[in-house]
Amino acid sequence: MELIKFVKRVEVVAHFWDSNSRSAFEIARQMSSPKLNDANADYEFVMNASETSVEPKIKVDFLDGSSWEQGTAPLSASELRGELFEKAADAGDAVEAAGGRK
């Protein structure tokens, strides 16, 4: 959870009635936890749940200025969370390499 400090914003897009959105809704539930805001006061979570057909996806902006976007349908919430925190670790490394100036 300490890697959340390198995450600025998480946005999840999903369709209410599409079974391909299952992992999107689960990662949204996990990433909207108040504990994440407690760990990073600047953290923002946005859920765009649609009643019209949309491709389920996650987009994450990191403290180092990098972003990551991924379609969620082929992955489980656990796999998405793992990738998100791998990217957060990379952002943390970039911030530390820049001397914490990002």
SEFIZA-3560 file (N, C-alpha, C; in Angstrom, 3 decimals):
REM SEFIZA-3560
<numar><xx>0.814</xx><yy>-1.190</yy><zz>0.000</zz><atom>N</atom></numar>
<numar><xx>0.000</xx><yy>0.000</yy><zz>0.000</zz><atom>CA</atom></numar>
<numar><xx>0.863</xx><yy>1.262</yy><zz>0.000</zz><atom>C</atom></numar>
<numar><xx>2.098</xx><yy>1.166</yy><zz>0.431</zz><atom>N</atom></numar>
<numar><xx>2.937</xx><yy>2.361</yy><zz>0.472</zz><atom>CA</atom></numar>
<numar><xx>3.219</xx><yy>2.912</yy><zz>-0.926</zz><atom>C</atom></numar>
<numar><xx>3.060</xx><yy>2.093</yy><zz>-1.967</zz><atom>N</atom></numar>
<numar><xx>3.283</xx><yy>2.568</yy><zz>-3.332</zz><atom>CA</atom></numar>
<numar><xx>2.182</xx><yy>3.518</yy><zz>-3.805</zz><atom>C</atom></numar>
<numar><xx>1.050</xx><yy>3.565</yy><zz>-3.111</zz><atom>N</atom></numar>
<numar><xx>-0.041</xx><yy>4.450</yy><zz>-3.516</zz><atom>CA</atom></numar>
<numar><xx>0.393</xx><yy>5.911</yy><zz>-3.483</zz><atom>C</atom></numar>
<numar><xx>1.429</xx><yy>6.235</yy><zz>-2.726</zz><atom>N</atom></numar>
<numar><xx>1.879</xx><yy>7.630</yy><zz>-2.665</zz><atom>CA</atom></numar>
<numar><xx>2.437</xx><yy>8.114</yy><zz>-4.004</zz><atom>C</atom></numar>
<numar><xx>2.732</xx><yy>7.185</yy><zz>-4.932</zz><atom>N</atom></numar>
<numar><xx>3.222</xx><yy>7.564</yy><zz>-6.253</zz><atom>CA</atom></numar>
<numar><xx>2.108</xx><yy>7.596</yy><zz>-7.298</zz><atom>C</atom></numar>
<numar><xx>0.868</xx><yy>7.377</yy><zz>-6.864</zz><atom>N</atom></numar>
<numar><xx>-0.290</xx><yy>7.400</yy><zz>-7.754</zz><atom>CA</atom></numar>
<numar><xx>-1.058</xx><yy>8.701</yy><zz>-7.533</zz><atom>C</atom></numar>
<numar><xx>-1.282</xx><yy>9.441</yy><zz>-8.621</zz><atom>N</atom></numar>
<numar><xx>-2.038</xx><yy>10.691</yy><zz>-8.519</zz><atom>CA</atom></numar>
<numar><xx>-3.522</xx><yy>10.466</yy><zz>-8.758</zz><atom>C</atom></numar>
<numar><xx>-3.827</xx><yy>9.668</yy><zz>-9.780</zz><atom>N</atom></numar>
<numar><xx>-5.239</xx><yy>9.546</yy><zz>-10.189</zz><atom>CA</atom></numar>
<numar><xx>-5.486</xx><yy>8.182</yy><zz>-10.813</zz><atom>C</atom></numar>
<numar><xx>-6.601</xx><yy>7.579</yy><zz>-10.453</zz><atom>N</atom></numar>
<numar><xx>-7.057</xx><yy>6.333</yy><zz>-11.065</zz><atom>CA</atom></numar>
<numar><xx>-8.451</xx><yy>6.589</yy><zz>-11.623</zz><atom>C</atom></numar>
<numar><xx>-8.634</xx><yy>6.261</yy><zz>-12.895</zz><atom>N</atom></numar>
<numar><xx>-9.944</xx><yy>6.375</yy><zz>-13.524</zz><atom>CA</atom></numar>
<numar><xx>-10.325</xx><yy>5.016</yy><zz>-14.093</zz><atom>C</atom></numar>
<numar><xx>-11.511</xx><yy>4.562</yy><zz>-13.780</zz><atom>N</atom></numar>
<numar><xx>-12.021</xx><yy>3.291</yy><zz>-14.288</zz><atom>CA</atom></numar>
<numar><xx>-13.282</xx><yy>3.574</yy><zz>-15.081</zz><atom>C</atom></numar>
<numar><xx>-13.359</xx><yy>2.969</yy><zz>-16.270</zz><atom>N</atom></numar>
<numar><xx>-14.525</xx><yy>3.089</yy><zz>-17.143</zz><atom>CA</atom></numar>
<numar><xx>-15.100</xx><yy>1.692</yy><zz>-17.313</zz><atom>C</atom></numar>
<numar><xx>-16.420</xx><yy>1.552</yy><zz>-17.138</zz><atom>N</atom></numar>
<numar><xx>-17.052</xx><yy>0.241</yy><zz>-17.278</zz><atom>CA</atom></numar>
<numar><xx>-18.518</xx><yy>0.382</yy><zz>-17.628</zz><atom>C</atom></numar>
<numar><xx>-19.068</xx><yy>-0.664</yy><zz>-18.205</zz><atom>N</atom></numar>
<numar><xx>-20.482</xx><yy>-0.739</yy><zz>-18.583</zz><atom>CA</atom></numar>
<numar><xx>-21.220</xx><yy>-1.573</yy><zz>-17.551</zz><atom>C</atom></numar>
<numar><xx>-22.316</xx><yy>-1.030</yy><zz>-17.024</zz><atom>N</atom></numar>
<numar><xx>-23.065</xx><yy>-1.708</yy><zz>-15.965</zz><atom>CA</atom></numar>
<numar><xx>-23.458</xx><yy>-3.141</yy><zz>-16.314</zz><atom>C</atom></numar>
<numar><xx>-23.904</xx><yy>-3.379</yy><zz>-17.529</zz><atom>N</atom></numar>
<numar><xx>-24.539</xx><yy>-4.651</yy><zz>-17.868</zz><atom>CA</atom></numar>
<numar><xx>-23.648</xx><yy>-5.571</yy><zz>-18.692</zz><atom>C</atom></numar>
<numar><xx>-22.373</xx><yy>-5.268</yy><zz>-18.813</zz><atom>N</atom></numar>
<numar><xx>-21.450</xx><yy>-6.081</yy><zz>-19.613</zz><atom>CA</atom></numar>
<numar><xx>-20.606</xx><yy>-6.961</yy><zz>-18.702</zz><atom>C</atom></numar>
<numar><xx>-20.659</xx><yy>-8.263</yy><zz>-18.910</zz><atom>N</atom></numar>
<numar><xx>-19.875</xx><yy>-9.177</yy><zz>-18.064</zz><atom>CA</atom></numar>
<numar><xx>-18.373</xx><yy>-8.950</yy><zz>-18.231</zz><atom>C</atom></numar>
<numar><xx>-17.953</xx><yy>-8.331</yy><zz>-19.335</zz><atom>N</atom></numar>
<numar><xx>-16.531</xx><yy>-8.015</yy><zz>-19.521</zz><atom>CA</atom></numar>
<numar><xx>-16.062</xx><yy>-6.910</yy><zz>-18.575</zz><atom>C</atom></numar>
<numar><xx>-16.998</xx><yy>-6.261</yy><zz>-17.898</zz><atom>N</atom></numar>
<numar><xx>-16.654</xx><yy>-5.183</yy><zz>-16.970</zz><atom>CA</atom></numar>
<numar><xx>-16.444</xx><yy>-5.676</yy><zz>-15.536</zz><atom>C</atom></numar>
<numar><xx>-16.566</xx><yy>-6.959</yy><zz>-15.316</zz><atom>N</atom></numar>
<numar><xx>-16.473</xx><yy>-7.508</yy><zz>-13.952</zz><atom>CA</atom></numar>
<numar><xx>-15.173</xx><yy>-7.094</yy><zz>-13.250</zz><atom>C</atom></numar>
<numar><xx>-14.039</xx><yy>-7.284</yy><zz>-13.907</zz><atom>N</atom></numar>
<numar><xx>-12.765</xx><yy>-6.937</yy><zz>-13.259</zz><atom>CA</atom></numar>
<numar><xx>-12.621</xx><yy>-5.421</yy><zz>-13.088</zz><atom>C</atom></numar>
<numar><xx>-13.218</xx><yy>-4.651</yy><zz>-13.998</zz><atom>N</atom></numar>
<numar><xx>-13.175</xx><yy>-3.185</yy><zz>-13.871</zz><atom>CA</atom></numar>
<numar><xx>-13.903</xx><yy>-2.742</yy><zz>-12.604</zz><atom>C</atom></numar>
<numar><xx>-15.090</xx><yy>-3.311</yy><zz>-12.367</zz><atom>N</atom></numar>
<numar><xx>-15.836</xx><yy>-2.935</yy><zz>-11.166</zz><atom>CA</atom></numar>
<numar><xx>-15.127</xx><yy>-3.399</yy><zz>-9.892</zz><atom>C</atom></numar>
<numar><xx>-14.475</xx><yy>-4.549</yy><zz>-9.949</zz><atom>N</atom></numar>
<numar><xx>-13.770</xx><yy>-5.031</yy><zz>-8.757</zz><atom>CA</atom></numar>
<numar><xx>-12.535</xx><yy>-4.175</yy><zz>-8.468</zz><atom>C</atom></numar>
<numar><xx>-11.753</xx><yy>-3.826</yy><zz>-9.485</zz><atom>N</atom></numar>
<numar><xx>-10.578</xx><yy>-2.975</yy><zz>-9.230</zz><atom>CA</atom></numar>
<numar><xx>-11.051</xx><yy>-1.589</yy><zz>-8.782</zz><atom>C</atom></numar>
<numar><xx>-12.190</xx><yy>-1.135</yy><zz>-9.297</zz><atom>N</atom></numar>
<numar><xx>-12.745</xx><yy>0.152</yy><zz>-8.851</zz><atom>CA</atom></numar>
<numar><xx>-13.107</xx><yy>0.085</yy><zz>-7.377</zz><atom>C</atom></numar>
<numar><xx>-13.728</xx><yy>-1.004</yy><zz>-6.956</zz><atom>N</atom></numar>
<numar><xx>-14.082</xx><yy>-1.160</yy><zz>-5.541</zz><atom>CA</atom></numar>
<numar><xx>-12.827</xx><yy>-1.102</yy><zz>-4.671</zz><atom>C</atom></numar>
<numar><xx>-11.782</xx><yy>-1.788</yy><zz>-5.104</zz><atom>N</atom></numar>
<numar><xx>-10.549</xx><yy>-1.827</yy><zz>-4.318</zz><atom>CA</atom></numar>
<numar><xx>-9.844</xx><yy>-0.471</yy><zz>-4.292</zz><atom>C</atom></numar>
<numar><xx>-9.814</xx><yy>0.210</yy><zz>-5.436</zz><atom>N</atom></numar>
<numar><xx>-9.065</xx><yy>1.467</yy><zz>-5.532</zz><atom>CA</atom></numar>
<numar><xx>-9.839</xx><yy>2.662</yy><zz>-4.981</zz><atom>C</atom></numar>
<numar><xx>-11.104</xx><yy>2.467</yy><zz>-4.617</zz><atom>N</atom></numar>
<numar><xx>-11.873</xx><yy>3.562</yy><zz>-4.034</zz><atom>CA</atom></numar>
<numar><xx>-11.876</xx><yy>3.501</yy><zz>-2.505</zz><atom>C</atom></numar>
<numar><xx>-11.056</xx><yy>2.655</yy><zz>-1.943</zz><atom>N</atom></numar>
<numar><xx>-10.983</xx><yy>2.498</yy><zz>-0.494</zz><atom>CA</atom></numar>
<numar><xx>-10.523</xx><yy>3.798</yy><zz>0.181</zz><atom>C</atom></numar>
<numar><xx>-11.195</xx><yy>4.212</yy><zz>1.250</zz><atom>N</atom></numar>
<numar><xx>-10.759</xx><yy>5.400</yy><zz>1.991</zz><atom>CA</atom></numar>
<numar><xx>-9.335</xx><yy>5.256</yy><zz>2.547</zz><atom>C</atom></numar>
<numar><xx>-8.880</xx><yy>4.046</yy><zz>2.754</zz><atom>N</atom></numar>
<numar><xx>-7.515</xx><yy>3.832</yy><zz>3.255</zz><atom>CA</atom></numar>
<numar><xx>-6.478</xx><yy>4.372</yy><zz>2.279</zz><atom>C</atom></numar>
<numar><xx>-6.798</xx><yy>4.352</yy><zz>0.976</zz><atom>N</atom></numar>
<numar><xx>-5.851</xx><yy>4.866</yy><zz>-0.009</zz><atom>CA</atom></numar>
<numar><xx>-5.738</xx><yy>6.380</yy><zz>0.096</zz><atom>C</atom></numar>
<numar><xx>-6.849</xx><yy>7.067</yy><zz>0.348</zz><atom>N</atom></numar>
<numar><xx>-6.798</xx><yy>8.508</yy><zz>0.555</zz><atom>CA</atom></numar>
<numar><xx>-6.060</xx><yy>8.849</yy><zz>1.846</zz><atom>C</atom></numar>
<numar><xx>-6.178</xx><yy>8.001</yy><zz>2.851</zz><atom>N</atom></numar>
<numar><xx>-5.450</xx><yy>8.223</yy><zz>4.100</zz><atom>CA</atom></numar>
<numar><xx>-3.947</xx><yy>8.130</yy><zz>3.858</zz><atom>C</atom></numar>
<numar><xx>-3.536</xx><yy>7.238</yy><zz>2.954</zz><atom>N</atom></numar>
<numar><xx>-2.109</xx><yy>7.044</yy><zz>2.662</zz><atom>CA</atom></numar>
<numar><xx>-1.564</xx><yy>8.115</yy><zz>1.718</zz><atom>C</atom></numar>
<numar><xx>-2.436</xx><yy>8.744</yy><zz>0.921</zz><atom>N</atom></numar>
<numar><xx>-2.012</xx><yy>9.755</yy><zz>-0.042</zz><atom>CA</atom></numar>
<numar><xx>-3.143</xx><yy>10.774</yy><zz>-0.178</zz><atom>C</atom></numar>
<numar><xx>-3.004</xx><yy>11.895</yy><zz>0.464</zz><atom>N</atom></numar>
<numar><xx>-4.064</xx><yy>12.917</yy><zz>0.479</zz><atom>CA</atom></numar>
<numar><xx>-4.346</xx><yy>13.477</yy><zz>-0.912</zz><atom>C</atom></numar>
<numar><xx>-3.382</xx><yy>13.397</yy><zz>-1.839</zz><atom>N</atom></numar>
<numar><xx>-3.565</xx><yy>13.925</yy><zz>-3.190</zz><atom>CA</atom></numar>
<numar><xx>-4.143</xx><yy>12.900</yy><zz>-4.159</zz><atom>C</atom></numar>
<numar><xx>-4.395</xx><yy>11.693</yy><zz>-3.691</zz><atom>N</atom></numar>
<numar><xx>-4.920</xx><yy>10.617</yy><zz>-4.525</zz><atom>CA</atom></numar>
<numar><xx>-6.355</xx><yy>10.905</yy><zz>-4.944</zz><atom>C</atom></numar>
<numar><xx>-6.638</xx><yy>10.685</yy><zz>-6.225</zz><atom>N</atom></numar>
<numar><xx>-7.988</xx><yy>10.903</yy><zz>-6.745</zz><atom>CA</atom></numar>
<numar><xx>-8.467</xx><yy>9.642</yy><zz>-7.449</zz><atom>C</atom></numar>
<numar><xx>-9.682</xx><yy>9.231</yy><zz>-7.175</zz><atom>N</atom></numar>
<numar><xx>-10.291</xx><yy>8.086</yy><zz>-7.841</zz><atom>CA</atom></numar>
<numar><xx>-11.550</xx><yy>8.542</yy><zz>-8.558</zz><atom>C</atom></numar>
<numar><xx>-11.694</xx><yy>8.120</yy><zz>-9.828</zz><atom>N</atom></numar>
<numar><xx>-12.861</xx><yy>8.477</yy><zz>-10.627</zz><atom>CA</atom></numar>
<numar><xx>-13.433</xx><yy>7.196</yy><zz>-11.230</zz><atom>C</atom></numar>
<numar><xx>-14.740</xx><yy>6.991</yy><zz>-11.051</zz><atom>N</atom></numar>
<numar><xx>-15.430</xx><yy>5.848</yy><zz>-11.648</zz><atom>CA</atom></numar>
<numar><xx>-16.429</xx><yy>6.363</yy><zz>-12.660</zz><atom>C</atom></numar>
<numar><xx>-16.270</xx><yy>5.923</yy><zz>-13.904</zz><atom>N</atom></numar>
<numar><xx>-17.214</xx><yy>6.273</yy><zz>-14.961</zz><atom>CA</atom></numar>
<numar><xx>-17.982</xx><yy>5.016</yy><zz>-15.334</zz><atom>C</atom></numar>
<numar><xx>-19.109</xx><yy>4.805</yy><zz>-14.679</zz><atom>N</atom></numar>
<numar><xx>-19.967</xx><yy>3.654</yy><zz>-14.946</zz><atom>CA</atom></numar>
<numar><xx>-21.032</xx><yy>4.081</yy><zz>-15.944</zz><atom>C</atom></numar>
<numar><xx>-21.111</xx><yy>3.351</yy><zz>-17.035</zz><atom>N</atom></numar>
<numar><xx>-21.985</xx><yy>3.731</yy><zz>-18.130</zz><atom>CA</atom></numar>
<numar><xx>-23.104</xx><yy>2.715</yy><zz>-18.332</zz><atom>C</atom></numar>
<numar><xx>-24.233</xx><yy>3.213</yy><zz>-18.787</zz><atom>N</atom></numar>
<numar><xx>-25.327</xx><yy>2.324</yy><zz>-19.171</zz><atom>CA</atom></numar>
<numar><xx>-25.295</xx><yy>2.045</yy><zz>-20.663</zz><atom>C</atom></numar>
<numar><xx>-24.384</xx><yy>2.720</yy><zz>-21.373</zz><atom>N</atom></numar>
<numar><xx>-24.195</xx><yy>2.446</yy><zz>-22.795</zz><atom>CA</atom></numar>
<numar><xx>-22.895</xx><yy>1.684</yy><zz>-22.983</zz><atom>C</atom></numar>
<numar><xx>-22.755</xx><yy>1.044</yy><zz>-24.105</zz><atom>N</atom></numar>
<numar><xx>-21.597</xx><yy>0.194</yy><zz>-24.359</zz><atom>CA</atom></numar>
<numar><xx>-20.287</xx><yy>0.998</yy><zz>-24.397</zz><atom>C</atom></numar>
<numar><xx>-19.356</xx><yy>0.617</yy><zz>-23.552</zz><atom>N</atom></numar>
<numar><xx>-18.013</xx><yy>1.196</yy><zz>-23.521</zz><atom>CA</atom></numar>
<numar><xx>-17.017</xx><yy>0.069</yy><zz>-23.286</zz><atom>C</atom></numar>
<numar><xx>-15.790</xx><yy>0.286</yy><zz>-23.729</zz><atom>N</atom></numar>
<numar><xx>-14.733</xx><yy>-0.693</yy><zz>-23.441</zz><atom>CA</atom></numar>
<numar><xx>-14.298</xx><yy>-0.503</yy><zz>-21.988</zz><atom>C</atom></numar>
<numar><xx>-14.365</xx><yy>-1.559</yy><zz>-21.177</zz><atom>N</atom></numar>
<numar><xx>-13.910</xx><yy>-1.415</yy><zz>-19.797</zz><atom>CA</atom></numar>
<numar><xx>-12.392</xx><yy>-1.200</yy><zz>-19.757</zz><atom>C</atom></numar>
<numar><xx>-11.954</xx><yy>-0.185</yy><zz>-18.998</zz><atom>N</atom></numar>
<numar><xx>-10.517</xx><yy>0.095</yy><zz>-18.924</zz><atom>CA</atom></numar>
<numar><xx>-10.172</xx><yy>0.830</yy><zz>-17.644</zz><atom>C</atom></numar>
<numar><xx>-8.892</xx><yy>0.852</yy><zz>-17.376</zz><atom>N</atom></numar>
<numar><xx>-8.345</xx><yy>1.597</yy><zz>-16.246</zz><atom>CA</atom></numar>
<numar><xx>-7.268</xx><yy>2.523</yy><zz>-16.790</zz><atom>C</atom></numar>
<numar><xx>-7.238</xx><yy>3.743</yy><zz>-16.266</zz><atom>N</atom></numar>
<numar><xx>-6.180</xx><yy>4.697</yy><zz>-16.617</zz><atom>CA</atom></numar>
<numar><xx>-5.625</xx><yy>5.248</yy><zz>-15.316</zz><atom>C</atom></numar>
<numar><xx>-4.306</xx><yy>5.235</yy><zz>-15.194</zz><atom>N</atom></numar>
<numar><xx>-3.655</xx><yy>5.681</yy><zz>-13.972</zz><atom>CA</atom></numar>
<numar><xx>-2.596</xx><yy>6.721</yy><zz>-14.317</zz><atom>C</atom></numar>
<numar><xx>-2.599</xx><yy>7.830</yy><zz>-13.587</zz><atom>N</atom></numar>
<numar><xx>-1.567</xx><yy>8.863</yy><zz>-13.704</zz><atom>CA</atom></numar>
<numar><xx>-0.697</xx><yy>8.792</yy><zz>-12.459</zz><atom>C</atom></numar>
<numar><xx>0.625</xx><yy>8.843</yy><zz>-12.674</zz><atom>N</atom></numar>
<numar><xx>1.576</xx><yy>8.693</yy><zz>-11.585</zz><atom>CA</atom></numar>
<numar><xx>2.290</xx><yy>10.004</yy><zz>-11.271</zz><atom>C</atom></numar>
<numar><xx>2.898</xx><yy>10.060</yy><zz>-10.120</zz><atom>N</atom></numar>
<numar><xx>3.575</xx><yy>11.258</yy><zz>-9.623</zz><atom>CA</atom></numar>
<numar><xx>4.717</xx><yy>11.708</yy><zz>-10.526</zz><atom>C</atom></numar>
<numar><xx>5.360</xx><yy>10.775</yy><zz>-11.216</zz><atom>N</atom></numar>
<numar><xx>6.489</xx><yy>11.132</yy><zz>-12.084</zz><atom>CA</atom></numar>
<numar><xx>6.046</xx><yy>11.667</yy><zz>-13.440</zz><atom>C</atom></numar>
<numar><xx>4.729</xx><yy>11.780</yy><zz>-13.677</zz><atom>N</atom></numar>
<numar><xx>4.211</xx><yy>12.290</yy><zz>-14.938</zz><atom>CA</atom></numar>
<numar><xx>3.842</xx><yy>11.202</yy><zz>-15.935</zz><atom>C</atom></numar>
<numar><xx>4.163</xx><yy>9.973</yy><zz>-15.639</zz><atom>N</atom></numar>
<numar><xx>3.827</xx><yy>8.876</yy><zz>-16.536</zz><atom>CA</atom></numar>
<numar><xx>2.368</xx><yy>8.457</yy><zz>-16.347</zz><atom>C</atom></numar>
<numar><xx>1.842</xx><yy>7.745</yy><zz>-17.334</zz><atom>N</atom></numar>
<numar><xx>0.475</xx><yy>7.228</yy><zz>-17.286</zz><atom>CA</atom></numar>
<numar><xx>0.476</xx><yy>5.788</yy><zz>-17.771</zz><atom>C</atom></numar>
<numar><xx>-0.549</xx><yy>5.069</yy><zz>-17.378</zz><atom>N</atom></numar>
<numar><xx>-0.744</xx><yy>3.690</yy><zz>-17.814</zz><atom>CA</atom></numar>
<numar><xx>-2.226</xx><yy>3.482</yy><zz>-18.073</zz><atom>C</atom></numar>
<numar><xx>-2.542</xx><yy>2.933</yy><zz>-19.239</zz><atom>N</atom></numar>
<numar><xx>-3.927</xx><yy>2.643</yy><zz>-19.577</zz><atom>CA</atom></numar>
<numar><xx>-4.007</xx><yy>1.202</yy><zz>-20.051</zz><atom>C</atom></numar>
<numar><xx>-5.047</xx><yy>0.497</yy><zz>-19.595</zz><atom>N</atom></numar>
<numar><xx>-5.168</xx><yy>-0.932</yy><zz>-19.897</zz><atom>CA</atom></numar>
<numar><xx>-6.638</xx><yy>-1.313</yy><zz>-20.001</zz><atom>C</atom></numar>
<numar><xx>-6.980</xx><yy>-2.075</yy><zz>-21.031</zz><atom>N</atom></numar>
<numar><xx>-8.300</xx><yy>-2.681</yy><zz>-21.084</zz><atom>CA</atom></numar>
<numar><xx>-8.394</xx><yy>-3.711</yy><zz>-19.976</zz><atom>C</atom></numar>
<numar><xx>-9.517</xx><yy>-3.757</yy><zz>-19.287</zz><atom>N</atom></numar>
<numar><xx>-9.626</xx><yy>-4.629</yy><zz>-18.114</zz><atom>CA</atom></numar>
<numar><xx>-10.238</xx><yy>-5.991</yy><zz>-18.419</zz><atom>C</atom></numar>
<numar><xx>-10.944</xx><yy>-6.128</yy><zz>-19.531</zz><atom>N</atom></numar>
<numar><xx>-11.706</xx><yy>-7.352</yy><zz>-19.804</zz><atom>CA</atom></numar>
<numar><xx>-10.877</xx><yy>-8.637</yy><zz>-19.724</zz><atom>C</atom></numar>
<numar><xx>-9.675</xx><yy>-8.693</yy><zz>-20.308</zz><atom>N</atom></numar>
<numar><xx>-8.953</xx><yy>-9.974</yy><zz>-20.290</zz><atom>CA</atom></numar>
<numar><xx>-8.231</xx><yy>-10.287</yy><zz>-18.977</zz><atom>C</atom></numar>
<numar><xx>-8.238</xx><yy>-9.354</yy><zz>-18.028</zz><atom>N</atom></numar>
<numar><xx>-7.460</xx><yy>-9.524</yy><zz>-16.803</zz><atom>CA</atom></numar>
<numar><xx>-8.360</xx><yy>-9.577</yy><zz>-15.569</zz><atom>C</atom></numar>
<numar><xx>-7.873</xx><yy>-10.243</yy><zz>-14.542</zz><atom>N</atom></numar>
<numar><xx>-8.577</xx><yy>-10.244</yy><zz>-13.258</zz><atom>CA</atom></numar>
<numar><xx>-8.215</xx><yy>-8.972</yy><zz>-12.500</zz><atom>C</atom></numar>
<numar><xx>-9.000</xx><yy>-8.652</yy><zz>-11.497</zz><atom>N</atom></numar>
<numar><xx>-8.703</xx><yy>-7.483</yy><zz>-10.663</zz><atom>CA</atom></numar>
<numar><xx>-7.344</xx><yy>-7.641</yy><zz>-9.989</zz><atom>C</atom></numar>
<numar><xx>-7.009</xx><yy>-8.851</yy><zz>-9.596</zz><atom>N</atom></numar>
<numar><xx>-5.713</xx><yy>-9.109</yy><zz>-8.964</zz><atom>CA</atom></numar>
<numar><xx>-4.566</xx><yy>-8.815</yy><zz>-9.938</zz><atom>C</atom></numar>
<numar><xx>-4.719</xx><yy>-9.227</yy><zz>-11.187</zz><atom>N</atom></numar>
<numar><xx>-3.682</xx><yy>-8.944</yy><zz>-12.191</zz><atom>CA</atom></numar>
<numar><xx>-3.570</xx><yy>-7.445</yy><zz>-12.452</zz><atom>C</atom></numar>
<numar><xx>-4.713</xx><yy>-6.767</yy><zz>-12.529</zz><atom>N</atom></numar>
<numar><xx>-4.693</xx><yy>-5.316</yy><zz>-12.737</zz><atom>CA</atom></numar>
<numar><xx>-4.013</xx><yy>-4.605</yy><zz>-11.578</zz><atom>C</atom></numar>
<numar><xx>-4.340</xx><yy>-5.004</yy><zz>-10.358</zz><atom>N</atom></numar>
<numar><xx>-3.723</xx><yy>-4.393</yy><zz>-9.173</zz><atom>CA</atom></numar>
<numar><xx>-2.216</xx><yy>-4.629</yy><zz>-9.174</zz><atom>C</atom></numar>
<numar><xx>-1.787</xx><yy>-5.827</yy><zz>-9.545</zz><atom>N</atom></numar>
<numar><xx>-0.361</xx><yy>-6.127</yy><zz>-9.620</zz><atom>CA</atom></numar>
<numar><xx>0.355</xx><yy>-5.240</yy><zz>-10.623</zz><atom>C</atom></numar>
<numar><xx>-0.243</xx><yy>-5.079</yy><zz>-11.812</zz><atom>N</atom></numar>
<numar><xx>0.366</xx><yy>-4.211</yy><zz>-12.824</zz><atom>CA</atom></numar>
<numar><xx>0.397</xx><yy>-2.757</yy><zz>-12.362</zz><atom>C</atom></numar>
<numar><xx>-0.699</xx><yy>-2.309</yy><zz>-11.753</zz><atom>N</atom></numar>
<numar><xx>-0.765</xx><yy>-0.932</yy><zz>-11.264</zz><atom>CA</atom></numar>
<numar><xx>0.372</xx><yy>-0.669</yy><zz>-10.270</zz><atom>C</atom></numar>
<numar><xx>0.571</xx><yy>-1.574</yy><zz>-9.326</zz><atom>N</atom></numar>
<numar><xx>1.603</xx><yy>-1.336</yy><zz>-8.320</zz><atom>CA</atom></numar>
<numar><xx>3.021</xx><yy>-1.552</yy><zz>-8.864</zz><atom>C</atom></numar>
<numar><xx>3.181</xx><yy>-2.357</yy><zz>-9.920</zz><atom>N</atom></numar>
<numar><xx>4.482</xx><yy>-2.433</yy><zz>-10.602</zz><atom>CA</atom></numar>
<numar><xx>4.804</xx><yy>-1.081</yy><zz>-11.224</zz><atom>C</atom></numar>
<numar><xx>3.810</xx><yy>-0.488</yy><zz>-11.900</zz><atom>N</atom></numar>
<numar><xx>3.999</xx><yy>0.832</yy><zz>-12.519</zz><atom>CA</atom></numar>
<numar><xx>4.227</xx><yy>1.903</yy><zz>-11.444</zz><atom>C</atom></numar>
<numar><xx>3.549</xx><yy>1.790</yy><zz>-10.305</zz><atom>N</atom></numar>
<numar><xx>3.759</xx><yy>2.745</yy><zz>-9.205</zz><atom>CA</atom></numar>
<numar><xx>5.182</xx><yy>2.638</yy><zz>-8.671</zz><atom>C</atom></numar>
<numar><xx>5.716</xx><yy>1.412</yy><zz>-8.601</zz><atom>N</atom></numar>
<numar><xx>7.106</xx><yy>1.215</yy><zz>-8.156</zz><atom>CA</atom></numar>
<numar><xx>8.069</xx><yy>1.868</yy><zz>-9.142</zz><atom>C</atom></numar>
<numar><xx>7.788</xx><yy>1.724</yy><zz>-10.446</zz><atom>N</atom></numar>
<numar><xx>8.620</xx><yy>2.381</yy><zz>-11.466</zz><atom>CA</atom></numar>
<numar><xx>8.569</xx><yy>3.902</yy><zz>-11.302</zz><atom>C</atom></numar>
<numar><xx>7.365</xx><yy>4.429</yy><zz>-11.043</zz><atom>N</atom></numar>
<numar><xx>7.225</xx><yy>5.875</yy><zz>-10.829</zz><atom>CA</atom></numar>
<numar><xx>8.000</xx><yy>6.301</yy><zz>-9.591</zz><atom>C</atom></numar>
<numar><xx>7.936</xx><yy>5.492</yy><zz>-8.548</zz><atom>N</atom></numar>
<numar><xx>8.690</xx><yy>5.792</yy><zz>-7.327</zz><atom>CA</atom></numar>
<numar><xx>10.178</xx><yy>5.831</yy><zz>-7.584</zz><atom>C</atom></numar>
<numar><xx>10.661</xx><yy>4.878</yy><zz>-8.390</zz><atom>N</atom></numar>
<numar><xx>12.080</xx><yy>4.861</yy><zz>-8.755</zz><atom>CA</atom></numar>
<numar><xx>12.460</xx><yy>6.124</yy><zz>-9.524</zz><atom>C</atom></numar>
<numar><xx>11.581</xx><yy>6.549</yy><zz>-10.443</zz><atom>N</atom></numar>
<numar><xx>11.852</xx><yy>7.753</yy><zz>-11.230</zz><atom>CA</atom></numar>
<numar><xx>11.883</xx><yy>8.995</yy><zz>-10.349</zz><atom>C</atom></numar>
<numar><xx>10.967</xx><yy>9.061</yy><zz>-9.399</zz><atom>N</atom></numar>
<numar><xx>10.934</xx><yy>10.208</yy><zz>-8.482</zz><atom>CA</atom></numar>
<numar><xx>12.190</xx><yy>10.228</yy><zz>-7.623</zz><atom>C</atom></numar>
<numar><xx>12.582</xx><yy>9.072</yy><zz>-7.105</zz><atom>N</atom></numar>
<numar><xx>13.805</xx><yy>9.006</yy><zz>-6.285</zz><atom>CA</atom></numar>
<numar><xx>15.042</xx><yy>9.338</yy><zz>-7.114</zz><atom>C</atom></numar>
<numar><xx>15.090</xx><yy>8.894</yy><zz>-8.370</zz><atom>N</atom></numar>
<numar><xx>16.242</xx><yy>9.187</yy><zz>-9.227</zz><atom>CA</atom></numar>
<numar><xx>16.337</xx><yy>10.683</yy><zz>-9.522</zz><atom>C</atom></numar>
<numar><xx>15.179</xx><yy>11.349</yy><zz>-9.539</zz><atom>N</atom></numar>
<numar><xx>15.156</xx><yy>12.800</yy><zz>-9.775</zz><atom>CA</atom></numar>
<numar><xx>15.367</xx><yy>13.563</yy><zz>-8.464</zz><atom>C</atom></numar>
<numar><xx>15.644</xx><yy>12.849</yy><zz>-7.403</zz><atom>N</atom></numar>
<numar><xx>15.891</xx><yy>13.495</yy><zz>-6.126</zz><atom>CA</atom></numar>
<numar><xx>14.614</xx><yy>13.936</yy><zz>-5.419</zz><atom>C</atom></numar>
<numar><xx>13.483</xx><yy>13.287</yy><zz>-5.767</zz><atom>N</atom></numar>
<numar><xx>12.227</xx><yy>13.618</yy><zz>-5.117</zz><atom>CA</atom></numar>
<numar><xx>11.630</xx><yy>14.922</yy><zz>-5.590</zz><atom>C</atom></numar>
<numar><xx>12.082</xx><yy>15.424</yy><zz>-6.744</zz><atom>N</atom></numar>
<numar><xx>11.647</xx><yy>16.738</yy><zz>-7.206</zz><atom>CA</atom></numar>
<numar><xx>10.394</xx><yy>16.704</yy><zz>-8.063</zz><atom>C</atom></numar>
<numar><xx>9.818</xx><yy>15.574</yy><zz>-8.318</zz><atom>N</atom></numar>
<numar><xx>8.650</xx><yy>15.504</yy><zz>-9.209</zz><atom>CA</atom></numar>
<numar><xx>7.393</xx><yy>15.900</yy><zz>-8.481</zz><atom>C</atom></numar>
//
